[in-house]
Amino acid sequence: MRQTTMLKPAEVTRTWYVVDGAGLTLGRLATVVASVLRGKNKPTYTPNVDCGDYVIIVNASKAVVTGNKLATEKYYHHSGFPGGLKVKSMKEMKEKHPVRWVEMAVGGMLPHTRLGDVQRKHLFVYEGPEHPHAAQKPVELKVK
């Protein structure tokens, strides 16, 4: 009889990946990165264990979106007080907060639980081409 092997947190081996976001579509970039952060690219994937890898995204400001999304998509934030709704267009978010723009796209594809909060912390996004994680020896991750 075969058994499903469940990975334990102490058995997890993590690698570091770097992704160049220049010219990539935001949604395709976010889905691939979210899958790696969750660990779904590994044969030892266990849904209730943080078995994902670390991901570094460089050139976040050069990611693109297709169609008319820059003008039509909106980001909403509410302060909790009456009349506290803040609305920003995708174009504003890309120009003013390119790092948060990519982090929100990837974070929305991760689970909204305590496990997802831990996985979100394994994502590092940088606006330019440099990053301070050279000591971790990141491997390049190809996004189609």
N, C-alpha and C positions, 0 to 999 in steps of 0.2 A: 504494500500500500504506500502511496506517495503522500508526503506531507508538504504543506506550504511552509516555507521557511520564513519566519518573521525576524526582521533585523532588530537588534537591540541598539540603543543609543551609544553604547560603548564600542560597538563594532563598526561604526560609520567612518569611512575614509572620505575626506573631502579634497577636492581639487579646486584650483582657481582658474577661471576663464576670463578672457578679455574680449569684448565685442566692440568693433568700430561702427558707430551708428551713422556715419556719414553716408547719405544717400539711401538709407534703408527706410522702408515704410514703417511707421510707428507701431501699427498693430501686429505686423509680422515679427518685428523685433521683440515686442512685449510677450507674444505667445511663446516664442522659443526660450526667452530668458526665464519666464515664469515656469516653464516645464523643467528647466535645469535647476532652478531654485528649489522646486519641490522634490527633485530627485527622480522624476519620471523617466529620465533617459538611462537609468541604471536598471540592471536586472534584479537588484535587491530592493526595489522600491517597496516601502511599507507605508501605507497611508497615515498611520498615527504616530510615525517617528520622523523627526527632522533629519532626513537622509540626503538632502540636497547639497549642492556645491555653492561656492562663492562666485559671483559674477561682477565684473567691472565693465561699465559701459563708458566709452570715451566718445567725444564728438557728439554729445547729446543734442546740441543746438542745431546740428546739421541733419537730423532725422526729418523725414517728410511725411505728409499725409496726402491722400489722393482726393480727387473731387473738390467739392466746395466746402469741405469740413472746416477750414480755417475761419470762414465767415459764419457758418451756421452752428457749429458745435459750441456749447456753453458749459462752463464749470460753475457750479453753485456751492456757496458756503454760507452757513447761517450762524450768527453769533449766539443765538439762543434768546436774544432780547427781541421785543416787538419791533418790526421794521428793520431787523438786522440781516436781511438777505443780501449777499454780495454775489454779483454775477460777472464773470469774465469770459470773453470769447477765447477760442482756441488760439487765435492769432496773438492776443495779449499774453496768454500763458507761455507761448513759444518764445516770444520776444523778451518778456520780463523775467520769467522763471523757467528756463529750459530744463534745468535739472529736475525740478518738481513735476514738470510736465511729463517727463519720461517715468519718473518714480510713480506717479499716479496711474499711468497706463499699465505698468507692470504690477503694481500693488492691487489694482482692481481685478487682476486675474489670479491672485492668490486667495486662499481661504480667509474669510473674515473671522478668524478664531485666534486663540492664543498661539497655536502652532503657526498660523500665517504671520503673526506679529514677529515671531522669531525668524521665519524665513525671509521676511521683508528686510531684516537687518543684515542679511548676507548680500544685499545689493548695494553697489557703490557706483554712483553716476557722476560723471565729470563733464563739464561743458566743452573743454578743450581736448587736445590730443594727449596731454600728459596725465599720469596718475602716480601716486606715491606707493604703489604696491609692487614694485619691482622685486623686492626681497622674497615675495611669495612665488615667484616664477610662474606667472599666469600663462596658460595655454590659449592660443587663439581659437575662438568658437566661430564657426562659419554659419551665417544666417543666409538662407536662400532668398 
